[in-house]
Amino acid sequence: MTAAEFSSQLPLTASAPFAGPYAMTKFIPWFMKRNDPVYELSIYNWVPVNPIYFHSGNSDNIVPHFNSTEAYQALKELGGKVTLYEYSGDHYTPVLDYYAQMLTDFDKLIEQ
């Protein structure tokens, strides 16, 4: 599911700032012109120093899958060392796969 598809399922009042014509003409330009800590630490202006591992269920209804894929892509384009693990299922289904992968990645970090 894309950000636009997810936003289209939200009530108009919740999705209006983040999708559609309002986002393109009002919210996003306003946000991008801001000079504050939220902007300074956003994915638009930050490259991680250490590796970041995203774990996402492709049917997650708690943290929508597009959040992980878009953050991963943005940080990758900025030169961050990022990895995206995509699992079949919702927020909870892949928990054992997540833990196994997390421990493997942590072991690799310790060995470095």
Secondary structure, 3 states (H helix, E strand, C coil): CCHHHHHHCCCHHHHCCCCHHHHHHHHHHHHHHCCCHHHHCCCCCCCCCCCEEEEEECCCCCCCHHHHHHHHHHHHHCCCCEEEEEECCCCCCCHHHHHHHHHHHHHHHHHC
